[in-house]
Amino acid sequence: MRKLTFRGGVHPLHDIHEGKEKTRAGAIRPFVAQVVSIPMDMHIGAPSKPIVKAGDRVLMGQLIAEPVGGIGIPVHASVSGTVKAVAEKPMMKRAASMCVDIENDGLDEWTQLAPLGDVEKADPAQIIPAIKAAGICGMGGACFPTHVKLSPPSDKKVDTIILNGAECETFLTADYRLMLEQPERIVNGLRAAMRAMGVSRGLIGIEDNKMEAVEAVKKAAAGREGVEVLVLKTKYPQGGEKQLIQVLTGREVPSGGLPADAGVVVLNVGTAAAIADAVTEGKPLISRVTTVTGCVKEPANLLLRIGTSVQDAVEACGGYTEEAGKIFFGGSMTGSCVPNDTVSVTKANNGIVVFGVKDAVVADETPCIRCGRCVDACPISLNPMAMKQAWKLNKLDDMESKQHVMDCIVCGACSYICPAHQQLTPVFKTAKDIITARRAKK
């Protein structure tokens, strides 16, 4: 079997830090917290506007916040129960997040739903509105509203939808278990998206360290029009949008461009499953599979309601095995550190990883030895060493125009491979943020 791959990248799977073995065999297990705190700003775009108040009783799937702006999405209750508070709380962003706290009554009573029915028979014109109404955004970490992604400008001719089943990030097995246990939902979601966009080709890329998932998804995809499952060589960041497009279609996203510029839309397999639920059952996105691992007693893949705290998720896994030195959402390559364990799980959080105090220590930088490993590892063919030097000299314009830092996908491969422990990726992320803010002002 031919295995597809890209230039550059690294192999953290061969290292102790890969960490998937703790949860790989763990079937998805549901957990429901007693209280959920649902943030209004868990997607790209303006925060949603709460329409409930303290004391209101809400049902599962009930609308609790309306979308704001062109790319806003609605937010729904993830449990049935009583609204305890609608107030700002510290979460992941610098500014406090408006949250709706709901005390779970344990009844799991659903609001009235409006399913479209079979994905192969539903009116294609109603699918994207149903996705928007379900509040679906990218579940691979990007949080971009899915209905917007599936509605590209008229001058962007999309002919292919790619599902990312690579899950190349360290520690995470949530997508693997979803593909293994519920492949029909994934394929149904892909077909719904294909029909909504009038696209004839749907590709599902899965790494070759997940062959059980490959076989499960292939079986579910058998006989489904235009759907093909392709095997990818296990390498990080195989799941990056630009890498997937290059490997699976031979096309290249232009500098500064988007996947639609290459005629492609890329979705996570979890997003596809949520699309299937929205179409076939009318259910909004109120839960997601999340890997909880690291320094916890019983690492697991939990089906968590949106708004579950990190603390409750860890307690569902038996609690901490030692003092937490660092907790982050996602894997260790691109994950974001959480300020404390009261932070809530959102639609984008595919992992909660706990490091002990010893593993959380960041190695001191030593001088660059100009070995070039960062250049070899970069999947975008950038020069991380030159970009870091431009940063040190305060040459932000050079980073933008000459070094093309805005094309950096912030995958962390350069920082991972650097023998001098140079802090490369954090610098590039900061530079991208500054340039983006500067462009917005202009």
C-alpha positions in Angstrom: 0.0 0.0 0.0 1.4 3.4 -1.0 1.7 5.8 1.9 1.5 9.5 1.2 3.6 12.1 2.9 5.2 15.6 2.6 8.6 17.2 2.7 10.0 18.0 6.2 8.3 17.3 9.5 9.5 15.4 12.6 8.8 12.0 14.2 7.7 12.6 17.9 5.9 9.3 17.7 9.3 7.5 18.2 9.9 9.5 21.4 8.6 9.1 24.9 6.6 12.3 24.5 4.3 10.8 21.9 2.2 9.4 24.7 -0.7 7.8 22.8 -0.2 4.4 24.3 -2.0 5.4 27.5 -5.4 5.9 25.8 -5.1 4.2 22.5 -7.1 1.2 23.6 -9.5 3.1 25.8 -13.1 3.1 24.3 -15.0 6.4 24.4 -16.6 6.8 27.9 -19.3 9.4 28.6 -19.0 11.7 31.5 -21.5 14.4 32.6 -20.5 17.0 35.1 -22.8 18.4 37.8 -22.2 22.0 36.6 -21.1 23.3 33.2 -19.8 26.8 32.5 -20.3 27.4 28.7 -18.2 30.3 27.2 -19.7 32.5 24.6 -16.4 33.1 22.7 -15.3 29.6 21.9 -15.2 30.2 18.2 -13.5 32.6 15.7 -15.7 35.7 15.4 -17.7 37.8 17.8 -18.8 36.2 21.0 -22.4 35.0 21.0 -25.1 37.0 22.9 -26.7 35.2 25.9 -30.5 35.0 25.8 -31.1 33.3 29.1 -30.8 34.6 32.7 -30.2 33.2 36.1 -33.1 31.1 37.3 -34.2 29.9 33.9 -34.7 26.2 33.3 -33.1 25.0 30.1 -33.2 21.8 28.1 -30.4 20.0 26.4 -29.8 21.5 23.0 -31.8 24.6 23.8 -30.5 27.9 22.3 -28.9 29.9 25.1 -27.0 32.4 23.0 -27.5 34.0 19.6 -24.8 34.5 17.0 -23.3 38.0 16.5 -21.8 39.2 13.2 -21.3 37.5 9.9 -19.3 34.5 11.2 -21.0 34.1 14.6 -22.6 30.9 15.7 -25.3 30.0 18.2 -24.6 28.3 21.6 -26.8 25.7 23.1 -27.2 24.1 26.6 -25.2 21.0 27.0 -27.3 19.7 29.9 -30.8 20.2 31.1 -31.1 22.1 34.4 -31.2 25.6 35.9 -29.1 28.6 34.8 -27.1 29.6 37.9 -25.3 32.6 36.5 -24.6 34.6 33.3 -21.3 36.4 34.0 -17.8 37.0 32.9 -15.1 34.5 34.0 -11.3 34.1 33.4 -10.9 31.5 30.7 -8.3 31.0 28.0 -8.2 34.5 26.5 -6.6 37.6 28.0 -10.0 39.2 28.6 -12.6 37.5 30.7 -15.2 35.4 28.8 -18.9 35.7 29.2 -20.2 32.3 30.4 -23.5 30.7 31.1 -23.4 28.4 34.1 -26.0 25.6 34.2 -26.6 23.2 37.1 -27.4 19.8 35.7 -30.7 18.2 36.9 -29.5 14.8 35.6 -32.6 14.3 33.4 -30.9 14.9 30.0 -34.2 16.2 28.7 -33.8 17.4 25.1 -35.4 20.4 23.5 -37.5 19.8 20.4 -35.3 19.0 17.5 -35.8 19.4 13.7 -33.9 16.7 11.8 -33.5 16.8 8.0 -33.3 13.0 7.8 -31.0 10.8 5.7 -27.9 12.6 4.5 -28.4 11.2 1.0 -32.0 12.4 0.8 -32.0 15.7 2.7 -32.5 18.9 0.7 -28.9 20.1 0.0 -30.0 23.7 0.3 -31.0 23.1 3.9 -27.8 21.4 5.1 -25.6 24.4 5.6 -28.3 26.4 7.4 -28.7 23.3 9.7 -25.0 23.2 10.3 -25.1 26.9 11.3 -28.1 26.4 13.5 -26.3 23.5 15.3 -23.4 25.9 16.2 -20.7 23.7 14.6 -17.2 25.0 14.3 -13.9 23.4 13.6 -13.3 20.6 16.2 -9.6 20.1 15.3 -8.6 23.2 17.2 -9.2 26.0 14.7 -12.8 26.9 15.9 -13.7 28.4 12.5 -17.5 28.3 11.9 -18.2 25.4 9.6 -21.1 27.0 7.8 -18.7 29.8 6.6 -16.1 27.3 5.5 -18.7 25.5 3.5 -19.8 28.7 1.8 -16.7 30.0 0.0 -16.9 33.1 -2.3 -18.3 32.5 -5.7 -14.9 32.9 -7.3 -13.5 30.0 -5.3 -14.3 26.8 -7.1 -14.1 24.0 -4.6 -14.3 20.5 -6.0 -12.9 18.4 -3.1 -13.6 18.0 0.6 -10.8 16.5 2.8 -11.5 14.9 6.2 -8.5 15.1 8.5 -8.1 11.8 10.3 -4.4 12.0 10.8 -4.4 13.0 14.4 -0.7 13.5 14.3 -0.5 15.5 17.5 1.2 13.8 20.5 -0.9 12.3 23.3 -4.3 12.5 21.5 -6.4 9.5 20.6 -9.9 11.1 20.5 -10.2 11.1 16.7 -8.7 7.6 16.5 -11.4 6.2 18.8 -14.1 8.1 17.0 -13.0 6.7 13.7 -12.8 3.2 15.2 -16.1 3.2 17.1 -18.4 5.5 15.0 -17.1 5.6 11.4 -20.6 5.8 10.0 -21.2 9.2 11.6 -18.0 10.5 10.0 -18.8 9.3 6.5 -22.4 10.6 6.8 -21.1 14.0 7.8 -18.7 14.0 4.8 -21.5 13.1 2.4 -23.7 15.8 3.9 -21.0 18.4 3.3 -20.4 17.1 -0.2 -24.0 17.3 -1.2 -24.4 20.8 0.4 -21.5 22.1 -1.7 -22.2 20.1 -4.8 -18.8 18.5 -4.5 -18.1 15.1 -6.1 -14.9 14.1 -4.3 -14.5 13.4 -0.6 -11.1 12.2 0.7 -10.4 10.9 4.2 -6.7 10.9 5.2 -5.6 8.6 8.0 -2.0 7.9 9.2 -0.6 4.4 9.0 -0.3 4.0 12.8 -4.1 3.8 12.8 -4.7 0.9 10.4 -7.7 -0.4 12.5 -9.3 3.0 11.9 -8.5 2.9 8.2 -10.3 -0.4 7.9 -13.3 0.7 9.9 -13.7 3.9 7.9 -13.2 2.1 4.6 -15.9 -0.3 5.6 -18.3 2.5 6.4 -17.4 4.3 3.2 -17.9 1.3 0.9 -20.5 2.2 -1.8 -20.7 5.8 -0.7 -20.5 8.1 -3.8 -17.2 9.9 -4.3 -15.7 8.9 -0.9 -12.2 7.5 -0.7 -10.0 6.6 2.2 -6.2 7.2 1.8 -3.4 6.1 4.0 -0.8 8.7 5.1 2.7 8.1 6.4 2.9 8.7 10.1 4.8 12.0 10.5 4.2 15.3 12.2 2.4 17.6 11.1 0.7 15.3 8.6 -2.6 16.7 9.7 -1.8 20.3 8.8 -4.3 21.7 6.2 -1.6 22.6 3.7 0.2 19.3 4.1 -3.0 17.3 3.6 -4.0 19.2 0.5 -0.5 18.8 -1.0 -0.3 15.1 -0.2 -3.8 14.1 -1.1 -4.5 16.3 -4.2 -1.0 17.4 -5.4 -2.2 21.0 -5.1 -0.5 23.8 -3.2 -2.2 26.5 -1.2 -0.6 29.8 -2.4 1.3 32.0 0.0 -1.2 34.0 2.0 -4.0 31.9 0.6 -6.7 29.6 2.0 -7.5 25.9 1.2 -10.4 27.2 -1.0 -7.8 28.9 -3.2 -6.6 25.3 -4.1 -10.2 24.2 -4.6 -10.4 22.3 -1.3 -12.2 22.5 2.0 -10.6 20.6 5.0 -12.7 19.4 7.9 -11.8 17.4 11.0 -13.4 14.0 11.4 -15.0 15.1 14.6 -16.6 18.1 12.8 -18.0 15.7 10.2 -19.6 13.6 12.9 -21.2 16.7 14.3 -22.5 17.6 10.9 -24.1 14.1 10.6 -25.8 14.6 14.0 -27.2 18.0 12.9 -28.6 16.7 9.7 -29.9 13.2 10.7 -31.1 14.0 14.2 -31.2 17.8 14.3 -28.9 17.9 17.3 -26.7 20.9 18.0 -23.0 20.5 18.9 -23.1 20.1 22.7 -20.5 17.4 23.4 -17.2 16.2 22.0 -14.7 13.4 22.5 -11.6 14.6 24.5 -8.5 12.6 25.5 -7.6 13.2 29.1 -4.1 11.9 29.8 -0.7 12.6 31.4 -0.4 12.7 35.2 -3.9 11.3 35.8 -4.8 8.0 37.4 -6.9 6.6 34.7 -6.2 8.2 31.3 -9.2 8.0 29.0 -11.1 9.2 26.0 -14.1 11.0 27.5 -17.3 12.2 25.8 -17.6 15.5 27.6 -20.4 18.1 27.5 -19.3 21.5 26.4 -18.6 23.6 29.5 -17.1 20.8 31.6 -14.2 22.1 33.7 -10.8 20.6 33.4 -11.0 19.8 37.1 -14.1 17.7 36.6 -12.7 15.9 33.6 -9.5 15.0 35.6 -11.6 13.8 38.5 -13.5 11.6 36.1 -10.2 10.0 35.4 -9.4 9.4 39.1 -7.7 12.7 39.8 -4.0 13.7 39.5 -1.2 11.3 40.2 1.1 14.1 41.2 1.2 17.9 41.4 0.4 19.4 38.0 3.2 21.5 36.7 1.5 22.4 33.4 -2.0 21.6 31.9 -2.7 22.2 28.3 -5.5 21.8 25.8 -4.4 19.8 22.8 -1.2 17.9 22.3 2.3 18.9 23.4 3.3 20.3 20.0 0.6 22.9 19.5 -1.4 22.8 22.7 -2.3 25.9 24.7 -1.5 26.1 28.4 -4.5 26.7 30.7 -4.2 29.1 33.6 -5.9 26.7 36.0 -8.2 23.7 36.1 -11.4 25.7 36.4 -11.2 26.5 32.7 -14.0 24.9 30.6 -13.8 22.5 27.7 -15.0 24.1 24.5 -16.0 22.7 21.0 -12.3 22.8 19.9 -10.7 20.9 22.8 -9.7 17.5 21.7 -7.3 16.9 24.6 -6.4 17.7 28.2 -2.8 16.8 29.0 -1.3 17.1 32.4 2.5 17.4 32.9 4.1 16.9 36.3 6.4 19.6 37.7 9.5 17.9 36.3 8.2 17.5 32.8 6.9 21.0 32.7 10.3 22.6 33.0 11.4 24.4 29.8 15.1 23.9 28.9 17.3 26.9 28.7 18.2 28.3 25.3 21.8 27.9 24.2 23.4 29.6 21.2 22.2 28.5 17.7 24.9 26.1 16.2 23.5 26.7 12.7 22.9 23.0 12.1 20.0 23.6 9.8 17.7 21.0 11.4 14.9 23.5 11.8 15.1 24.3 8.0 14.9 20.6 7.2 12.0 20.0 9.5 9.9 23.0 8.4 6.9 21.6 6.4 6.4 25.0 4.7 10.1 25.3 3.6 10.7 28.4 5.6 14.0 29.3 7.3 13.2 29.4 11.1 16.8 30.3 11.9 16.7 33.4 9.7 13.2 34.4 11.1 14.5 34.2 14.7 17.5 36.4 13.8 15.2 39.0 12.2 13.1 39.0 15.3 16.2 39.6 17.5 17.1 42.6 15.3 13.5 43.9 15.6 13.0 43.5 11.8 9.4 42.7 11.8 8.9 44.0 8.2 11.6 41.6 7.0 9.9 38.7 8.8 6.8 39.5 6.9 8.0 40.4 3.4 11.3 38.4 3.1 11.0 35.5 5.5 7.2 35.0 5.0 6.5 34.4 8.6 2.7 34.7 7.9 3.0 31.3 6.1 4.2 29.7 9.3 1.6 27.2 10.5 3.0 27.3 14.1 3.3 23.5 14.2 6.3 23.5 16.5 8.4 21.2 14.5 11.4 23.6 14.4 11.4 24.1 18.2 11.0 20.3 18.8 14.0 19.4 16.6 16.4 22.2 17.7 19.3 20.9 19.7 19.9 24.3 21.2 16.4 24.5 22.6 15.8 27.8 20.8 12.3 29.2 21.4 11.3 29.4 17.8 7.6 28.7 17.5 6.5 31.1 20.3 8.4 33.9 18.6 6.8 33.3 15.2 3.3 33.1 16.8 3.9 36.5 18.5 5.2 38.0 15.3 2.1 36.7 13.4 -0.2 38.2 16.0 1.5 41.6 15.8 1.4 41.6 12.0 -2.2 40.6 12.0 -3.1 43.4 14.4 -1.1 45.9 12.4 -3.0 44.9 9.2 -6.3 45.2 11.0 -5.5 48.8 12.0 -4.6 49.6 8.4 
